[in-house]
Amino acid sequence: DRARTVIVGDRLHDMEGAARCVISAVGVLWGFGSREELSAYRPVLLAQSPQQVTDFLLKEKPFLGGGDSCRPACRAVWDKESKRQGKGEPDR
């Protein structure tokens, strides 16, 4: 269920994966990616600690609505990929 799914990652590839699947993403700042790299995909959270991710997921999980907060980035990635692969609209 995409509305109840979130990808937690530290690189642009993780954010791109979330966008391609049209789900929400949480970027973590203690990994390999920079704030600038992750924020370009408009994750629902840029976390500075594992505890911040845990707190967000326990408190905000009803908010996660299938990636709506990253819709412009999702749309851009989907458009690029769909043209490359000859696909139609993503599942909603």
C-alpha positions, 0 to 999 in steps of 0.5 A: 500500500503506497499510502502507508509506505516510505523509503528511508535513504541517504542518497539521491538513488533512494529518493529517485526510487521513491519518486519512481514508485510514487511513495514518500521518502525520508532523507537521512543526513548521517549517510553519504548524501548531502542535504542539497542532494536529498532536498532536491527530491522534497522528502517528507523529512530530512532527518539528522538522527535515527531517533528523528526518523523513528519519532516522525514515523510513529507520529506522522505515519497517517500523513504519508499519503502516497508521496503527495509532498514530493509530487513535483519531483515524482512527476519529473522523474516519472516523466523522464523515465516513462519517456525513456521506457515508453510507459504510461501514467504511474499507478495511483 
